[in-house]
């Protein structure tokens, strides 16, 4: 629904570009195919899933016209540059050509959608931040939940840190021929950890990208320290279990936070969900049919269980959010 994956897409494009600058003709075909695939996927998404309204507008909070044009232009530009033999012969030429391509894309955004250069929360005013964004848990820094949810913090953020540390360990002890592959995935894991530090919503990506590093580090350590056989296999299976997210979740729940505190927290979260249950709108049913002002997540409940119509504000429309709060 948003652009949570944008940092990882940009990082992947940057990795492919840097590989071409570094290795030149050896990876030119792969970089060219990547650029063509990127442009093709953007074109497909534009036709298949993007609404007609967003297709021709610059909505900075979702995949819209400005991102479509930049992705297609960037992919085709990379494919074109990697096709020129003259550019592949010089590291300097490759770097200059990609810097020029990147500059053109930034200029395109600056001309047609300048607000998109101000970050994902360009539309959040101080008032909207006070009454809305500051209350959304997934938009808060990871360290903000240590006191309220230490078990969850340990099972997610601390686990993601371990995943990133695994890549650092692999870089130090692995063979040279494997280090570039480790570095690529490690960069993505580090980026996702950085995003998670500022916003909790990045944690699923941080955990997903950290898992391969944990597994690879366990395998490498076991193969170097234990002779082949049952002992090595047992050690690998045991470590995979001990260093799994499930183990971290159990430790965080029962040792750090305590099952009683977890139950209270889950009960409070469950009570908050009653706003979207039929009984939450029961008092509206005896009243004459009318127009109800509601938050966007409770509006469907009103529509489903009453005969009323609804006025609600989407989080992507800051003016509507402010109007709704003024109405209240």
N, C-alpha and C positions, 0 to 999 in steps of 0.2 A: 504493500500500500504506500510505501514511501521509498526513500533512497538509502536505506541502511547499508546496502551492499555497494554503494558508490565508491567508498574508499578502497575496497578490495578489487573492484574492477579497474580503477585507476592504477592501483599498485601493480596489478597483473600486466596492464599495458606498459607501464614503466619498466617492468622486469624484462618483457619481450624486447622493448626498444633498447635497453641497456645491453642485452645479450647480443643484439645485432651490431651495436656500436663496438662492442668488445671483440666479437668473433667474426664479424663480417660475413664473407661468402659461405662460411661453414654452416650458418644458421639462417641464411637469407631466404631459402625456400620455406622453412618453418615460420619465420616471421611474416612472410608474404601470405601464407595460408591462414595464419592467425588474423591478419588484417582483413582479408576477404571474409573470413567466417564472422568476425566481429561486425562488419558492415552488413552482412547478410542477416545475422540474427537481429540487429537493430531494425532493419527494414521489415523483417517478419513480425517482430513485436509491435511495430507501428501499425501494421495492417490487422494483426490478430487480436491484440488485447487493449490497445490504446483507443480511448473514445475519440470520436471525430472532433469534439471540442478541444481536447488536450492535444490532438495531433497537430494543430496549427497555432498553438499558443505556447507561451513560455511560462509554464508552471514549474517553479523551482523545487517544489516539494514532491514531485512524482515524475515518472518517465513521460516526458512531454516533447513537444516539437523541438525545443532548443537542444535537448539531450539526444534526440533522434538525429538531428542534422550533424551535431558534433561527433557522435559515434560513427555515423556512416562516413563522414568526411575524414575522420581520423583513421579509420580502418582502411579506407581506400587510399589515403595518402601514404600510410605505411606500406601497403602493398605496392604502390607505384614506385616509391623510393627504393625498395628492396629489389625491384626489377631492373634498375639501372646499374649496369656493370661498373660504370665509372665511379659511382658512389661507394660501391663495395670495396674498392681498392684502397681506401684511405679512412682511417679512424676519424680524422678531423672532419672529412666531408660527411661521413655518416652522422656525426654529432651535430654539425651545423644544420644539416637537412632536417633532422628531427626537432631541433630547437626551433627552426623556422616553422615547422608544422605545428608544434605546440603553441607557438606565439600566435599563429593565425587562428587557432581554435579559441584561445583566450580572448583575442580581439573580437571574434565573432560573438562570444558571450557578452563581452563588454558593450557591444553595439546593440544587440537585440534583447539581451536580458541582463542588464548590469546588476540588478539586485541579487542575482544568483551568485555573484562573486563575494557576497557578504556573509556567506555561510548558511547552514540549514535553518537557522533561527532568525533570519533577517527580518521576519514579520512580527517577531515577539516584542511588544512594547513592555516597558516596566510594569504597567498595570496588568497586562495579560500574564506576565511572568509571576506576579504576586498572587493572582487569583486562580491561576490555572497550571502553568508549567511547573512551578515549584512544588506542586502537589502530586505530580506524576512520578511514580517511583522509577520507572525504567529510564527516565531522563535525568536521574540524579547520578552523582559520582559513585563509584563502587564503594569507597570508604565511608559513605554516608550510612550504610546499613550495618556496619560492624556492631554497633551497640544493640540495635533492634533485632537483627537477624544474623548473629555470629555464625550459626551453623550453615546457613545459606551462603554467607560470604566465604567460608572455608571450603565448601563443596564446589563453588563456582570460580571465584576470583583466584583464590589460592591455588586451585587445581590448574587454572589457566597459566598462572605464573610458573608452576612446575613444568608445564608443557613447553613454555618458552625456554626455560633453563635447560630442558632436555636438548633443544637444538643447539644451544651454546656448547653443551657438553659434547654433542656429536661432532661439532666443528673442530673441537680440540683433539678428539681421539680417533676420528674416522680417517680412512685413507683419503689421500688428496683427490683421487678421481671422483669421489662421492661428494665432495664439499660444495660444489656449485649447486647440486640438487638440494642438499640440506639447507644451504643459504637461501634459496628461493622460497621454500616453504617456511623457513624460519623467519624471513622478512614478513610474510603474510601473518604468521602467528604473532610476531611482535607488534605489527600494526593493529591487529584485532585486540591485543592486550592493552595497547595505548588507548584505543577507542573505549574499551570497557572501563578503563580507569576514569574516564570523563563521563561515560554514560553506561548504565547497567545493560542497556539493550544490546550492547556488543558482546556480552558474555557467551551466547550460544556459538558465535563464530570463533571466539577465542578458544573455547573448549574443543570444538570440532577440529580446528587447525592445530591444536596442541596434542591431540591424541596420537597422530602418527609419530611425532617426536618422542613421546613417552615409550611407545611400543618399540621403535627403532633403537632407542638408547638401552632399553632392557635387553633386547636381543644382542646388541653389540657387546655390552658388558658381560653377559653370560657366556657368549662364544669365546671371549678373550680370557675369562677367568676360570671356566669350568670345562673339563674334558667332555667330549661328546658322549652321549648316553643318557640313561634314565635320570641321573642327577641334574644334568643341564636342563632337560625338558621339564622336570619338576620345578626347578628354580625359576625358569621362565614363566611357567603357568602361575606359580605362587606370586611372583612379583607383579604380573599383569593383574592379578586379583587384588593384591594389596594396594597397588597404585592406580586402581580404577576409580572412576568418579563415584561409583556406588559406595566404595569403601570410604571415600572422603565424605560422602553424604551421611553415612552412618556415624562416622566419627564426629562430624559437625553437629548432627542431630542429638545424639545421646551423650556425648562427652563434653562438647563445648557449650551447647545451648541448653540441653536438657529437654526430655520429651514433654514435660509439663508445659514449658514455655512455648514449645513448638505447637502443642495442641491449642493453647490460648491464641496464638497468632493465627493459626489456620481457622479457628472458630470466628475470630474477628473478620478475617477476609471473607468467610462464608456469609456472615451477617451483612457485609457490604453488598453482596451480590443479590440480596433480597430486593434491591431497587429495581431489578430487572425481572422480578417474579410477578405473577398475576395479582397477588394480594397487595402489592405496592400501589396498584391503581384502582383497588376496590372502591375507594371513596369517590372515585369519579363516575362510577356507573349510575348511581341514582340521580346524578345531576343532569340538567338538559344538555343535549349535544352542543359542543362548542369547540373553541380553539384552545389548545393546551401548549404552554411554553415549557419546554423540557430540554434537558441535556441530550446530546446526540446519541449517547449510549442507552438512554432510557426511552427515547422516542419510539423505537419499534415496539416496546411493551405497551405503550399507550395505544398505538395503532392496532396491535393484535388483540388486545383484551377489552377495548372500549370502542364506542362509535365516534369518538372525537377525532378531530384532525390536529396536527402538531406543527408547532414552529420550533425548530431546533437549529443550532449553529454547529457547523463543522469546525474541527480544530485547524483546518487549512484556511479558514476565513477569519482572520483576526478582527475585522470590523464587525462581523456578525457575532463573534464571541463577546465583544465589548457591548454590542447592542443588547444581547441577551442578559448580560449581567446588569446593565442599566435598567432593563425591564424588571428584573427581580428586585 
